[in-house]
């Protein structure tokens, strides 16, 4: 099952490995290693880092979905959500979970209590043979670490640098994978039109895609270029 702590935190419907696209070969190889680790439960820890919008949260939630489909439990905690009452003690005992995903860790670095809790989680998860995935914007080498405990524990964490996709063909492929997950087809001419009208920013385009999904459901029509133009003119 998917364990939701400390409050109910749902997974996005389109957050799965099938909808993730990368144009970096090194990143693709690293993510293949991540999926292998999720299948084998060999105690690996990973740190995905990069700017906002490169897919870090997507991959965390995809990882949770992946292990859930294997009948195992996971924990996903978004540290950027300041409405959640997160304290260092929330990490105690999480090493019992087959997968723990901690999103946007940079804000807790430099705080001794958090660092001790995180160091313990990294070490104990490894001993248990469980997988830990962290994310943040900065590479570990730029962290202002306050404790030797965390500095030592991080030596076992594999960093994976994330990059945004910029090639138009890759952006369209990502949109098509998302649309298939949502239950409809996105023709190439529609993908090209959306990029021309909006931008090549995948996150912005995914928001538009959700709008088009609702329109196809309401109108019970396929996503054609004339239909898309009609819908967007009404926005």
N, C-alpha and C positions, 0 to 999 in steps of 0.2 A: 504494500500500500504506500501511498504518498503521505508522509507525516508532515503536517502543517504546524509549524511552531514559530512564535508563540501564539500567533493568531492565524486565522484561515488565510492562506496565500495560494491563490489558484494558479495553475499553469496555463499559459496562453495556448489556444487550440492549435496554432500553427508552429509552435515551438517544438521542432523535432529535427533530427539529423538530416532527414530527407529534404527539408526546405532550406538548409544552409548551403550557401555557395561561397567558395573562395577561389581567387585567381592566383594565389600564391602557392606554388608547389610545396615549399617547406612547411607552410601552415597546414596544407592538406595532409601531409605525412604525419605531422604532429597530432592532428585531430584523429587520424586513424589510430594512432597509438593510444589516444584517450579512450576511444571506443573499445579498443582491445582490453584496456585496463578495467573498464566497466564490466566487461564480460568475464574476466578472469579473477577479479577481486584479489589482487596481489599487493595491496597496501600502498599504491602509488598516490602521490599528491601533485597537483598541477596548479599553476598560476597563469591565468589568461590576462594579458594586459594590453591596453591600447585606449584610444580616445573613445568618447561616447559614440554610439551608433555603429560600431564595428561587429556587433553580434555576440558580445560576451554574455549578456543575460540570456539571449536566445540559446546559446550552447549549454548554459547551466540548466535551464528548464528542459532542454532536449535530453540532457543526461538524466534528469529526474524521470522523465517519461520513459527513457530507455530501460532503466532498472525497474521501474514500476511494471512495465510490460513483461519483465522477467520474474515478477512476483516478489520483488524485494522492496525494502523500505528506503525512503530518502528524506532528507531535510533540505529545504531551500530557505535561506534567510537573506533578504535584501537590505543591506546596511544603509543604502541611500534613502530608504523610506523612514524618515524621522518620526513618523506617527507610531512606529512600533516601539514598544518599551524594551529595547535591547540593552542588556547589561552584561558584563563579562561572564557572570555565572551561567548565562544561557548556553554557553559552549560545553559546560560540564556534562559528561555522560554521552555526548553526541558520537563519541568514537564507537559506540555500539551499533550505529547505523551503517549499513553497507555503503551509503553514499551521503556525503554532506557537501552542500554547495553554499558558499558564503560570497555574496555579491557586493562588490565595491568596498574592499577592505582598507583602502588608503586612509580613511578617516579615523581608524582606531590605532594606527601605527604611531608610536611615540607615547602611548598611554600604557604604563607598566602593567596594570591589572589585566587589560585586554591582551597585552603581549604574552603574559604568563599563561592565560587561558588558551590563547591560540597555539602557543608552543606545545602545551600539553596535548591539545587536540591533534596536532600534526603527528607527534610522537606516538600517541596511543592508537590513533587510527592505523598507522603503519603496522604496529604490533598486531592489531586485530585483523590485518589483511583487508581493510576497508579503504575506499577511495575518497579523497578530499579534493575539492576543486575550489580555488579562490579566484577572485577577479579584482582588478583595480586599473587605474589609469597609468600609474608610473611603474617602470621596471623595478624589481626588487633592489637593484643596485642604487636606486635613488631614494629608497626608504630611509627615513631618519629613525632608525631602530634604537630603542631605549634600553633593551635588556639583552644580555648575552644568551639567555634561554631561547629567545626567538631567533636571534642571529644563527645559532647553532641548528635549530630545527629547520630553518629555511634552506639549509644546505641540501636537504633531501627533496626539495620541491622543484619540479621541472617547470621552468618558465616557457610560455608560448606567446609570442608577440602576435597580436591581431591587427589586420589591416582591412580598411574599407575596400569594397569592390568599386572600381571606377570604369572599367570597360563596359560600354553600352550593352554588348551581347551578354555579358555575365549578369548585369543588372536585370535584363529581360528574363534570363533564365531563372533568376531568383524569384522574380514576380510570378513566373509561370509555375514554379514549384509551390509557391504559396497559394496561388489560385486553385491548383489541383487539390491541395489539402482542404481548401474551403469548398470544393465541390463544383468548380466550373473551369472552363478553359479560357486562357488568355492568348489570343492570336498575336503573332509577331507585329502586325501593323498597329494593333492597339498598344502594345508595349512601347513601340517607337513613338507613337503619338503622345503617350503619357510622359515620356522622358522629354520630349520636345516642349510640351505644355508646362511642365512643372520643373523637374531637375533630374539629375542622376543620383540624388540622395535616396538611398533605399528606404530609409525610415519614413520619409515624406511620401514616397510612392506607395508604401504599404498602407498608410493611412487612407490614401485615395482608393486603393484596392478594396479596403473594407467598405468604403462608401459604394463602390460599384457592386460588391457582393450583395449588399442590401437591395440595391436597385434590381439586380437579376432575380432575387427572391420575390420581390413585390410584383414586378412586371412579368415574371416567369418567361424571361427571354434570354437567349444566348448573348454573350458579350461580343458584339460586333462594333466596328468603328463608328457607324452612324448612331448606334444606341449609346455608346460612350459619350459622343459629342452632345447628344441630347440630354443625357443625365448631367453632365458637367456644366452645361449652359444654365441649368436650373439651380445650381448651387450658389 
